[in-house]
């Protein structure tokens, strides 16, 4: 069994009677483009997921901090430019071109929006309504419980309340 490497594409093509351009150059180029497309999907998709994970409501319900917004925009821009041009001469990745890269980024944006809507639906089905949920109020309630009872655990608070009401 022969292992395919960049050095023996030509030998393989000659052995099976195909011109080198059909398998060697074409497959090598497609593999490099595929790796670049995976790079763009992982790097940009990770940036988008940060915005979905920040809140239980829709991602646009809380304005991101200046540093987060700036750095994620710069990262997405750099990763998109790398996907289009890939000018780093390491040989394992190659430029995917503008059309492929923007299709990937567009798909990532569409799936991000879909997942964000699904997140809000799931949160509304389980414990509370995210459209009415206030993070500041929840934080104040938790701090109040800790100050009054020494814990934020509702079961422990009920136990403390019941033992305080028992008169000996």
N, C-alpha and C positions, 0 to 999 in steps of 0.2 A: 504494500500500500504506500503510495507516494503522498507525502504531505505537500500541500500547495503553499508555496511562498512566492514572493515577488521574483525570485531568481529562476524558478522553473515553469512559469507560465508559458514561455516560448517553447520549451521542450514538450509540455503537455499538448499544446496546440499542434505541433508538428507530428506528435505520435498519433493523434486522432484525425489528422488531416484537415484541420481548420486553420485559416489564416490567423496570425497572432492578434490582429486587431479585434477579432470577434470575442475572444475570451480574455486574453492577457490585459490589454489596455482598458477595455470596456469594463471588465469585472473589477479591476483594481480601482478604477475611477468611481464606479458605483459604490464600492465598499467605503471609500473615503467620504463620499457625499452622504451615505447613510450614517456614518459615524458623526459627521457634522450635524446632520438633522437631529440625531439623538441628543447631541450636546446642546443644541438650541432648545429643544423641547424640555430637557431637564433643567437647564439654567433659567430660562424665562418662566417656566411653569412653577418653579420654586419661588420666584419673586412674587408671582400672582397669588400663590397660596398664603403668603404672609398676610395679605390684606383680608382674606377670608377668615383667617384664624384669629384676628384681632378682636372680634366682637360677635355676639350672638345674634345681632340684628344684621341688616344688609351691610355690606362692606363700606358703603358710602355714608352710613349713619354716624360714623365718627371720623373726623378729619385726622389723617395721619400726621405725625410730627414732621417738622421740616426736614430733619436729618433722614428719617426713614423714606420719605417721599423722594428726596433728592438722590439718595444713594441707590434706591431701587430703580429709579428712572435712568440713572447713569449705567447701572448694571445691565438693564434690559437693552439700552442703546448699544453698549459695547458688545454684548452677546449677539445681538441682531447683526451688527456690522461684522463680527467674526463669522457668523453663519453665511452671510452674503459673500464676503471676500476671502476669508481665512488666509491671511498673509503670513502666518507663523510657519516657517519652513521645517516642520518636524517630519513630514511625509506620511503620517498616519491619518490625517484629516485633510480634506480639501474643500474649496469653496462650493457651497450648495447653490449659490445664485439667489437673486432677489425674489423670484417667483416662489421657489420652494420655501425659503425662509419666511416670507410674509404669509404664506398659506399656513405654515406651522404656528406662527405667532397668532394669526387670526383664529385658528382652531383652538389654541390655548385660551384666548380671550373668551370665545364662545362657551367653551366648557367651564371656564371659571365662573361666568355669569350663571350658567345652569346650576353648577354646584352651590353657588351662593344662595340661589332661590331654594334649592333642596335643603340646605342648612337651616334656613329660616322656617321652612315648613316642618322639619323634624323637631326643632326646638319648640315650635308652637304646639306640636302634638304631645310632647312629653311632660314638661313641668310648668311652663309659664308662657305667656304671650310675649315674644321678643319685641313687638312693636310698643308694648306698654312697660316693658322691663327697664328699670333705671339702674345702671351700674353704680351710680353715686349713692342711691337710696339703699341698695343691697349692701354696699360697703359700710354705710352709716349704721344699718341694722346689725351687721356683724360686729362692729366695734362696740356698739351699745351692749350687745349680749356678752361680749368678753369683759367689758367693764363691770356689768352688773353681776354676772354669774361666774366669771372666770373661764368660760368656754363658749364656743359657738355651736356646739352639738345640741340639737333640739331634744334628744332623748335625755341627756344629762341635765339639761335645764328643767325639764318636766319632773325629773326625779328630785332635783333640788327644791323645786317649788312645792312638791308634795311633802317632803320632809319638813319644810319650814311651816307648813300649815297644820302639822300634827302637834297638838298640845299635850304635854305630859302632866 
